[in-house]
């Protein structure tokens, strides 16, 4: 799940890197999600397939139409996920505030990377693609 990847990146302390990448490559996230053949572009067929997947996701009862109840259900699910994300950010922020002054200094922020150490399974001080994939999988499993 993409949401899990973002949460993992924030918790591991890679948010500045992700933000820089997003600024360097506008639309990259959408491209990665829709470009199923990996050619670096979205074809009309890929866009059609993405829209079909979205429709199936919205049509929760599978009757071939999206009604007001299903849209409201989708809106509520989005709202629920946003509330959970807000709570996580608040909890994380409180943990970062080591001295309890209600503020997070640059030193407090930079010094707190507990999930980096967890993800760095071989202890080499670097995260390989496999290590990132492993932590993303763990987070995705907990989110479901």
Residue frames as a rotation matrix with the C-alpha (Angstrom) as fourth column:
UNK 1
0.578 0.816 0.000 0.00
0.816 -0.578 0.000 0.00
0.000 0.000 -1.000 0.00
UNK 2
-0.014 -0.575 0.818 1.22
0.503 -0.711 -0.491 3.42
0.864 0.404 0.299 -0.86
UNK 3
0.676 0.320 0.664 -0.04
-0.371 -0.630 0.682 4.85
0.636 -0.708 -0.307 2.44
UNK 4
0.933 -0.353 -0.074 2.14
0.279 0.576 0.768 2.35
-0.229 -0.737 0.636 4.30
UNK 5
0.188 -0.901 0.390 5.15
0.922 0.024 -0.387 3.37
0.340 0.433 0.835 2.26
UNK 6
0.148 -0.077 0.986 4.62
-0.006 -0.997 -0.077 6.99
0.989 0.005 -0.148 3.20
UNK 7
0.906 0.213 0.366 4.21
-0.360 -0.064 0.931 6.14
0.222 -0.975 0.019 6.87
UNK 8
0.713 -0.699 -0.056 7.32
0.683 0.674 0.283 3.99
-0.160 -0.240 0.958 6.74
UNK 9
0.035 -0.723 0.690 9.28
0.697 -0.477 -0.535 6.78
0.716 0.500 0.488 5.10
UNK 10
0.415 0.179 0.892 8.15
-0.359 -0.869 0.341 9.27
0.836 -0.462 -0.296 7.75
UNK 11
0.978 0.023 0.205 8.91
-0.201 0.343 0.918 6.92
-0.049 -0.939 0.340 10.62
UNK 12
0.557 -0.825 0.094 12.27
0.830 0.558 -0.023 5.89
-0.033 0.090 0.995 9.27
UNK 13
0.288 -0.436 -0.853 13.25
0.234 -0.831 0.504 9.50
-0.929 -0.344 -0.138 8.83
UNK 14
-0.599 -0.506 0.621 13.38
0.685 0.080 0.725 9.56
-0.416 0.859 0.298 5.06
UNK 15
0.442 0.893 -0.084 10.65
0.718 -0.408 -0.564 12.20
-0.538 0.189 -0.821 4.65
UNK 16
0.288 -0.349 -0.892 13.08
-0.361 -0.902 0.236 14.91
-0.887 0.254 -0.386 3.46
UNK 17
-0.789 -0.595 0.151 14.41
-0.131 0.403 0.906 12.51
-0.600 0.695 -0.396 0.82
UNK 18
-0.347 0.754 0.558 10.89
0.868 0.483 -0.113 11.61
-0.355 0.445 -0.822 -0.31
UNK 19
0.569 0.566 -0.597 9.89
0.352 -0.823 -0.446 15.27
-0.744 0.044 -0.667 -0.46
UNK 20
-0.158 -0.720 -0.676 12.96
-0.500 -0.532 0.684 16.10
-0.852 0.446 -0.276 -2.51
UNK 21
-0.858 -0.126 0.497 12.25
0.284 0.691 0.665 13.24
-0.427 0.712 -0.557 -4.89
UNK 22
0.074 0.975 0.210 8.63
0.875 0.038 -0.483 14.31
-0.479 0.220 -0.850 -5.28
UNK 23
0.534 0.070 -0.843 9.75
-0.105 -0.983 -0.148 17.85
-0.839 0.167 -0.518 -6.14
UNK 24
-0.507 -0.819 -0.270 12.36
-0.447 -0.018 0.894 16.57
-0.737 0.574 -0.357 -8.58
UNK 25
-0.987 0.158 -0.016 9.92
0.083 0.601 0.795 14.28
0.136 0.784 -0.606 -10.37
UNK 26
-0.504 0.863 0.036 6.38
-0.733 -0.406 -0.546 15.71
-0.456 -0.301 0.837 -10.39
UNK 27
0.376 0.796 -0.474 3.74
-0.922 0.370 -0.110 13.06
0.088 0.478 0.874 -11.04
UNK 28
-0.561 -0.711 -0.423 6.13
-0.670 0.691 -0.272 10.20
0.486 0.131 -0.864 -10.20
UNK 29
-0.760 0.306 0.573 3.80
-0.358 0.539 -0.762 8.69
-0.543 -0.784 -0.300 -7.60
UNK 30
0.348 0.927 -0.138 0.87
-0.593 0.104 -0.799 8.58
-0.726 0.360 0.586 -10.01
UNK 31
0.206 -0.360 -0.910 3.11
-0.923 0.238 -0.303 7.26
0.326 0.902 -0.283 -12.77
UNK 32
-0.810 -0.583 0.068 4.37
-0.564 0.742 -0.361 4.43
0.160 -0.331 -0.930 -10.57
UNK 33
-0.474 0.706 0.526 0.84
-0.307 0.427 -0.851 3.46
-0.825 -0.565 0.015 -9.60
UNK 34
0.527 0.823 -0.211 -0.69
-0.427 0.041 -0.903 3.49
-0.735 0.566 0.373 -13.10
UNK 35
0.204 -0.544 -0.814 2.26
-0.962 0.041 -0.269 2.59
0.180 0.838 -0.515 -15.37
UNK 36
0.702 0.200 0.684 1.79
-0.478 0.843 0.244 -1.16
-0.528 -0.498 0.688 -15.08
UNK 37
0.911 -0.386 0.145 4.22
0.384 0.665 -0.641 -2.09
0.150 0.640 0.754 -17.86
UNK 38
0.507 -0.739 -0.442 7.01
0.473 -0.190 0.860 0.08
-0.720 -0.646 0.253 -16.40
UNK 39
0.134 -0.477 0.869 7.80
0.978 -0.079 -0.194 1.97
0.161 0.875 0.456 -19.60
UNK 40
-0.705 -0.477 -0.525 7.80
0.615 -0.780 -0.117 5.36
-0.354 -0.405 0.843 -17.86
UNK 41
-0.864 0.499 -0.070 4.56
-0.468 -0.744 0.477 6.56
0.186 0.445 0.876 -19.45
UNK 42
-0.486 0.797 0.358 0.84
-0.003 0.408 -0.913 6.04
-0.874 -0.444 -0.196 -18.95
UNK 43
-0.976 0.203 0.080 -0.97
0.107 0.129 0.986 4.72
0.190 0.971 -0.147 -21.98
UNK 44
-0.362 0.924 0.124 -4.67
-0.845 -0.381 0.376 5.16
0.395 0.031 0.918 -22.59
UNK 45
0.193 0.397 -0.897 -5.12
-0.062 0.917 0.393 1.43
0.979 -0.020 0.201 -21.85
UNK 46
-0.601 -0.479 -0.640 -3.31
0.606 0.249 -0.755 1.79
0.521 -0.842 0.141 -18.51
UNK 47
-0.916 0.323 0.237 -5.46
-0.396 -0.819 -0.415 4.80
0.060 -0.474 0.878 -17.60
UNK 48
-0.019 0.943 -0.333 -8.60
-0.714 0.221 0.665 2.88
0.700 0.250 0.669 -18.56
UNK 49
-0.011 -0.063 -0.998 -7.48
0.382 0.922 -0.063 -0.05
0.924 -0.381 0.014 -16.40
UNK 50
-0.912 -0.359 -0.197 -6.78
0.325 -0.344 -0.881 2.28
0.249 -0.868 0.431 -13.46
UNK 51
-0.617 0.757 0.214 -10.23
-0.763 -0.642 0.070 3.82
0.191 -0.120 0.974 -13.78
UNK 52
0.168 0.662 -0.731 -11.79
-0.352 0.733 0.582 0.36
0.921 0.160 0.356 -13.92
UNK 53
-0.430 -0.399 -0.810 -9.93
0.596 0.548 -0.586 -0.64
0.678 -0.735 0.002 -10.74
UNK 54
-0.988 0.081 0.128 -11.16
-0.146 -0.748 -0.647 2.52
0.043 -0.658 0.752 -9.03
UNK 55
-0.231 0.968 -0.094 -14.75
-0.822 -0.143 0.551 1.87
0.520 0.205 0.829 -10.12
UNK 56
0.109 0.237 -0.965 -14.61
0.134 0.959 0.251 -1.71
0.985 -0.157 0.073 -8.80
UNK 57
-0.762 -0.450 -0.465 -13.24
0.524 -0.008 -0.852 -0.41
0.380 -0.893 0.242 -5.52
UNK 58
-0.857 0.481 0.185 -16.05
-0.515 -0.807 -0.287 2.16
0.011 -0.341 0.940 -5.24
UNK 59
0.062 0.901 -0.430 -18.76
-0.766 0.318 0.558 -0.33
0.639 0.295 0.710 -6.31
UNK 60
-0.600 -0.444 0.666 -18.60
-0.799 0.372 -0.472 -2.18
-0.038 -0.815 -0.578 -3.00
UNK 61
0.019 0.675 0.738 -21.63
-0.459 0.661 -0.593 -4.38
-0.888 -0.328 0.322 -3.62
UNK 62
-0.793 -0.528 0.304 -20.59
-0.006 0.506 0.863 -5.25
-0.609 0.682 -0.404 -7.19
UNK 63
0.113 0.942 0.315 -23.90
0.508 0.218 -0.834 -4.28
-0.854 0.254 -0.454 -8.81
UNK 64
-0.204 -0.293 0.934 -22.26
0.979 -0.063 0.194 -2.33
0.002 0.954 0.300 -11.64
UNK 65
0.365 0.287 0.886 -23.21
0.304 -0.936 0.178 1.14
0.880 0.205 -0.429 -10.37
UNK 66
-0.735 -0.540 -0.410 -21.82
0.606 -0.252 -0.754 3.47
0.304 -0.803 0.512 -7.74
UNK 67
0.314 0.924 0.219 -24.59
0.596 -0.371 0.712 4.89
0.739 -0.093 -0.668 -5.61
UNK 68
0.354 -0.087 0.931 -24.72
-0.434 -0.897 0.081 7.61
0.828 -0.433 -0.355 -2.99
UNK 69
0.953 0.041 0.300 -24.30
-0.290 0.415 0.863 5.09
-0.089 -0.909 0.407 -0.15
UNK 70
0.636 -0.762 0.120 -21.09
0.772 0.627 -0.109 3.70
0.008 0.162 0.987 -1.68
UNK 71
0.111 -0.579 0.808 -19.68
0.307 -0.753 -0.582 7.21
0.945 0.312 0.094 -2.19
UNK 72
0.595 0.163 0.787 -20.51
-0.620 -0.531 0.578 8.07
0.512 -0.832 -0.215 1.41
UNK 73
0.959 -0.278 0.063 -18.80
0.191 0.789 0.583 4.86
-0.212 -0.547 0.810 2.53
UNK 74
0.307 -0.883 0.355 -15.68
0.832 0.068 -0.551 5.82
0.463 0.464 0.755 0.54
UNK 75
0.204 -0.181 0.962 -15.72
-0.177 -0.973 -0.146 9.32
0.963 -0.140 -0.231 2.02
UNK 76
0.860 0.170 0.482 -16.00
-0.495 0.043 0.868 7.89
0.127 -0.984 0.121 5.53
UNK 77
0.780 -0.625 -0.002 -13.12
0.621 0.775 0.121 5.49
-0.074 -0.095 0.993 4.90
UNK 78
0.087 -0.742 0.665 -10.96
0.533 -0.529 -0.660 8.40
0.842 0.411 0.349 3.74
UNK 79
0.398 0.147 0.905 -11.95
-0.531 -0.768 0.359 10.41
0.748 -0.624 -0.227 6.82
UNK 80
0.992 -0.010 0.125 -11.19
-0.095 0.593 0.799 7.46
-0.082 -0.805 0.588 9.12
UNK 81
0.468 -0.878 0.107 -7.74
0.852 0.416 -0.317 6.98
0.234 0.239 0.942 7.55
UNK 82
0.066 -0.422 0.904 -7.04
0.121 -0.896 -0.428 10.70
0.990 0.137 -0.008 7.90
UNK 83
0.708 0.256 0.658 -7.96
-0.582 -0.316 0.749 10.61
0.400 -0.913 -0.075 11.60
UNK 84
0.900 -0.436 -0.019 -5.70
0.394 0.793 0.465 7.62
-0.188 -0.426 0.885 12.19
UNK 85
0.197 -0.862 0.467 -2.85
0.781 -0.150 -0.606 9.38
0.592 0.484 0.644 10.34
UNK 86
0.290 -0.034 0.956 -3.36
-0.306 -0.950 0.059 12.52
0.907 -0.310 -0.286 12.44
UNK 87
0.941 0.082 0.327 -3.19
-0.337 0.260 0.905 10.48
-0.011 -0.962 0.273 15.62
UNK 88
0.669 -0.742 0.054 -0.01
0.743 0.668 -0.032 8.75
-0.012 0.061 0.998 14.45
UNK 89
0.074 -0.642 0.763 1.63
0.432 -0.669 -0.605 12.05
0.899 0.374 0.227 13.58
UNK 90
0.535 0.199 0.821 0.64
-0.545 -0.661 0.516 13.47
0.645 -0.724 -0.245 16.97
UNK 91
0.976 -0.184 0.116 2.02
0.035 0.659 0.751 10.46
-0.215 -0.729 0.650 18.82
UNK 92
0.423 -0.865 0.271 5.21
0.862 0.292 -0.413 10.51
0.278 0.408 0.869 16.80
UNK 93
0.192 -0.320 0.928 5.64
0.050 -0.941 -0.335 14.22
0.980 0.111 -0.165 17.41
UNK 94
0.813 0.145 0.564 5.26
-0.533 -0.206 0.821 13.77
0.235 -0.968 -0.090 21.17
UNK 95
0.836 -0.544 0.071 7.91
0.472 0.780 0.412 11.03
-0.279 -0.311 0.909 21.10
UNK 96
0.262 -0.760 0.595 10.28
0.710 -0.266 -0.652 13.30
0.654 0.593 0.469 19.19
UNK 97
0.407 -0.029 0.913 9.95
-0.378 -0.915 0.139 16.02
0.831 -0.402 -0.383 21.85
UNK 98
-0.007 -0.523 -0.853 12.54
0.505 0.734 -0.454 14.45
0.863 -0.434 0.259 24.14
UNK 99
-0.902 -0.419 -0.107 12.70
0.305 -0.443 -0.843 17.33
0.306 -0.793 0.527 26.64
UNK 100
-0.250 0.917 -0.310 8.90
0.968 0.240 -0.069 17.75
0.011 -0.317 -0.948 26.80
UNK 101
-0.714 -0.079 -0.695 8.90
0.250 -0.957 -0.147 21.47
-0.654 -0.279 0.703 26.02
UNK 102
0.341 0.940 0.002 6.16
0.265 -0.094 -0.960 21.16
-0.902 0.328 -0.281 23.40
UNK 103
0.654 -0.238 -0.718 8.60
-0.718 -0.492 -0.491 21.83
-0.237 0.837 -0.493 20.58
UNK 104
0.731 -0.489 0.476 10.82
0.516 0.853 0.084 19.60
-0.447 0.185 0.875 18.49
UNK 105
0.365 -0.709 -0.604 14.25
-0.535 -0.690 0.487 21.04
-0.762 0.146 -0.631 17.85
UNK 106
0.539 -0.280 -0.795 16.30
-0.765 0.233 -0.601 20.15
0.353 0.931 -0.088 14.82
UNK 107
-0.573 -0.810 0.126 18.56
-0.769 0.479 -0.424 18.12
0.283 -0.340 -0.897 17.11
UNK 108
-0.337 0.544 0.768 15.60
-0.489 0.596 -0.637 16.15
-0.805 -0.590 0.065 18.55
UNK 109
0.680 0.655 -0.330 14.21
-0.587 0.216 -0.780 15.57
-0.439 0.724 0.531 15.08
UNK 110
0.297 -0.661 -0.690 17.51
-0.801 0.221 -0.557 14.44
0.520 0.717 -0.463 13.58
UNK 111
-0.628 -0.691 0.358 18.40
-0.763 0.458 -0.456 12.21
0.151 -0.560 -0.815 16.53
UNK 112
-0.223 0.640 0.735 15.26
-0.512 0.565 -0.647 10.09
-0.830 -0.521 0.202 16.50
UNK 113
-0.063 0.181 -0.981 15.23
-0.956 0.270 0.111 7.27
0.285 0.946 0.156 13.96
UNK 114
-0.211 -0.051 0.976 14.16
-0.677 0.728 -0.109 4.12
-0.705 -0.684 -0.188 15.83
UNK 115
0.736 0.547 0.399 12.69
-0.116 0.683 -0.721 2.46
-0.667 0.485 0.566 12.78
UNK 116
0.550 -0.646 -0.529 15.83
-0.762 -0.129 -0.635 3.10
0.342 0.752 -0.563 10.77
UNK 117
-0.467 -0.757 0.458 17.72
-0.880 0.452 -0.150 0.88
-0.093 -0.473 -0.876 13.20
UNK 118
0.059 0.588 0.807 14.92
-0.325 0.775 -0.541 -1.68
-0.944 -0.230 0.237 13.04
UNK 119
0.914 0.345 -0.213 14.93
-0.283 0.165 -0.945 -1.64
-0.291 0.924 0.248 9.23
UNK 120
0.253 -0.915 -0.315 18.75
-0.882 -0.085 -0.463 -1.79
0.397 0.396 -0.828 9.02
UNK 121
0.947 0.312 0.078 18.78
-0.317 0.859 0.402 -5.53
0.059 -0.406 0.912 9.62
UNK 122
0.593 -0.781 -0.196 22.44
0.635 0.603 -0.483 -6.06
0.495 0.162 0.854 8.82
UNK 123
0.726 -0.226 -0.650 23.55
0.507 -0.463 0.727 -3.05
-0.465 -0.857 -0.221 10.91
UNK 124
-0.141 -0.852 0.504 25.60
0.988 -0.091 0.123 -1.43
-0.059 0.515 0.855 8.16
UNK 125
-0.417 0.006 -0.909 24.06
0.316 -0.937 -0.151 2.03
-0.852 -0.350 0.389 8.66
UNK 126
-0.803 0.187 -0.565 22.37
-0.584 -0.433 0.687 1.91
-0.116 0.882 0.457 5.25
UNK 127
0.032 0.867 0.498 18.97
-0.289 0.485 -0.825 0.73
-0.957 -0.118 0.266 4.04
UNK 128
-0.953 -0.295 0.070 19.02
-0.051 0.381 0.923 -1.57
-0.299 0.876 -0.379 1.04
UNK 129
-0.479 0.806 -0.348 16.01
-0.746 -0.166 0.645 -2.06
0.462 0.568 0.681 -1.22
UNK 130
-0.283 0.336 -0.898 15.38
0.249 0.930 0.269 -5.41
0.926 -0.147 -0.347 0.47
UNK 131
-0.790 -0.050 -0.611 15.44
0.613 -0.077 -0.786 -3.85
-0.008 -0.996 0.092 3.95
UNK 132
-0.824 0.536 -0.184 13.04
-0.526 -0.844 -0.101 -1.10
-0.209 0.013 0.978 2.86
UNK 133
-0.320 0.714 -0.623 10.74
-0.511 0.423 0.748 -3.70
0.798 0.557 0.229 1.29
UNK 134
-0.505 0.080 -0.859 10.79
0.567 0.782 -0.260 -5.71
0.651 -0.618 -0.440 4.51
UNK 135
-0.879 0.172 -0.444 9.82
0.303 -0.519 -0.799 -2.77
-0.368 -0.837 0.405 6.70
UNK 136
-0.662 0.685 -0.304 7.13
-0.743 -0.542 0.393 -1.69
0.104 0.486 0.868 4.22
UNK 137
-0.343 0.523 -0.780 5.69
-0.067 0.815 0.576 -5.21
0.937 0.250 -0.244 4.34
UNK 138
-0.680 0.039 -0.732 5.64
0.703 0.317 -0.636 -5.20
0.208 -0.947 -0.243 8.14
UNK 139
-0.875 0.342 -0.344 3.92
-0.151 -0.866 -0.477 -1.83
-0.461 -0.366 0.809 8.25
UNK 140
-0.542 0.694 -0.474 1.42
-0.700 -0.061 0.712 -2.83
0.465 0.717 0.519 5.58
UNK 141
-0.442 0.349 -0.826 0.55
0.359 0.913 0.194 -5.97
0.822 -0.211 -0.529 7.54
UNK 142
-0.758 0.133 -0.639 -0.05
0.611 -0.196 -0.767 -3.92
-0.227 -0.972 0.067 10.70
UNK 143
-0.835 0.448 -0.320 -2.21
-0.483 -0.875 0.036 -1.41
-0.264 0.185 0.947 8.78
UNK 144
-0.458 0.682 -0.570 -4.55
-0.489 0.342 0.802 -4.13
0.742 0.646 0.177 7.54
